Amino acid sequence: MAAKKKKQASNKSVKNQSGKNKSSKNQWADHLTHRAKAENYPARSIYKLEEIQNKFKVMKKNDQVLDLGCAPGSWLLYAAKQVGNKGLVKGIDLKPIEIKLPDNVVAIKDNILNQDNAAFLDKNRGFDVILSDMAPATTGRKDVDALRSFELCDMALTIAKNFLVQNGNFVCKIFQGNDFNDFQKRVKSKFKECKTFKPDSCRKQSKEIYIIAKGKK
Ligand SMILES: C[S@@+](CC[C@H](N)C(=O)[O-])C[C@H]1O[C@@H](n2cnc3c(N)ncnc32)[C@H](O)[C@@H]1O
């Protein structure tokens, strides 16, 4: 009886921003959210990178990988397994990483738009792979959100141009909007191969898509 009451309380109905009723439980939680939890990943986005890696083989053993927008850390954990203990994964995010990271991962809390993180990025060695799963905090205004997302992609591409080794690979999440074609054209001009891919694990209603660029010229 007590357990039943507790369950009812945790499922109680609340109003969302548009005034409609929704469950106070995470309405976005789905089987991948539960699977991620069971497999000790902090976010379901792990399965997007897994699909990308299975299809495009963007990372390999011993690679040095940069993960832009790395919190809460699922891609860091997955990339760390792909590169192995002789590889290295560096991550950067506005938010701190709160999970325990393996020895071949370092992460810092910083804004990618801040030019001062060049020392962390380390131009001397260069990265074999740069991943960007960055997404801006949404405002609800589609034009503003699309512009902010584009600004992050633009910065990710600049970092890829400056810090990827020759023949390096670049994966970048982008929201399909007005700037999409122009951005894709700019990526294509810098890489030998460039494709777009929407992993099955992306939420159907999401406008996000990944640009997979291989072989930096
Ligand atoms: C979808 S989450 C990334 C999830 C991550 N790939 C994972 O698997 O755990 C997007 C992240 O982009 C970060 N982000 C957004 N703008 C940023 C910026 N200017 N600099 C650094 N990180 C940023 C957000 O803080 C957020 O954690």
The ligand as an SDF file (V2000), in Angstrom:
LIG
                    3D

 27 29  0  0  0  0  0  0  0  0999 V2000
   23.9890   16.8510  -25.7760 C   0  0  0  0  0  0  0  0  0  0  0  0
   25.1370   17.3720  -24.5800 S   0  0  0  0  0  0  0  0  0  0  0  0
   26.5210   16.3360  -24.9340 C   0  0  0  0  0  0  0  0  0  0  0  0
   26.3450   14.9250  -24.4420 C   0  0  0  0  0  0  0  0  0  0  0  0
   27.6480   14.1320  -24.4950 C   0  0  0  0  0  0  0  0  0  0  0  0
   28.0310   13.8320  -25.8680 N   0  0  0  0  0  0  0  0  0  0  0  0
   27.5370   12.8210  -23.7530 C   0  0  0  0  0  0  0  0  0  0  0  0
   27.4380   11.7910  -24.4000 O   0  0  0  0  0  0  0  0  0  0  0  0
   27.5550   12.8200  -22.5170 O   0  0  0  0  0  0  0  0  0  0  0  0
   25.6640   18.9290  -25.2060 C   0  0  0  0  0  0  0  0  0  0  0  0
   26.6800   19.6340  -24.3500 C   0  0  0  0  0  0  0  0  0  0  0  0
   27.1810   20.7810  -25.0570 O   0  0  0  0  0  0  0  0  0  0  0  0
   27.6600   21.6640  -24.0550 C   0  0  0  0  0  0  0  0  0  0  0  0
   27.9400   22.9940  -24.5850 N   0  0  0  0  0  0  0  0  0  0  0  0
   27.0490   23.8710  -25.1220 C   0  0  0  0  0  0  0  0  0  0  0  0
   27.6600   25.0320  -25.4330 N   0  0  0  0  0  0  0  0  0  0  0  0
   28.9730   24.8850  -25.0950 C   0  0  0  0  0  0  0  0  0  0  0  0
   30.1070   25.7480  -25.1550 C   0  0  0  0  0  0  0  0  0  0  0  0
   30.0090   27.0090  -25.6320 N   0  0  0  0  0  0  0  0  0  0  0  0
   31.3090   25.2810  -24.7140 N   0  0  0  0  0  0  0  0  0  0  0  0
   31.4060   24.0200  -24.2160 C   0  0  0  0  0  0  0  0  0  0  0  0
   30.3590   23.1670  -24.1330 N   0  0  0  0  0  0  0  0  0  0  0  0
   29.1570   23.5890  -24.5590 C   0  0  0  0  0  0  0  0  0  0  0  0
   26.5260   21.6540  -23.0450 C   0  0  0  0  0  0  0  0  0  0  0  0
   26.9650   22.1390  -21.7950 O   0  0  0  0  0  0  0  0  0  0  0  0
   26.1270   20.1840  -23.0320 C   0  0  0  0  0  0  0  0  0  0  0  0
   26.7030   19.4900  -21.9520 O   0  0  0  0  0  0  0  0  0  0  0  0
  1  2  1  0
  2  3  1  0
  2 10  1  0
  3  4  1  0
  4  5  1  0
  5  6  1  0
  5  7  1  0
  7  8  2  0
  7  9  1  0
 10 11  1  0
 11 12  1  0
 11 26  1  0
 12 13  1  0
 13 14  1  0
 13 24  1  0
 14 15  1  0
 14 23  1  0
 15 16  2  0
 16 17  1  0
 17 18  1  0
 17 23  2  0
 18 19  1  0
 18 20  2  0
 20 21  1  0
 21 22  2  0
 22 23  1  0
 24 25  1  0
 24 26  1  0
 26 27  1  0
M  CHG  2   2   1   9  -1
M  END
$$$$
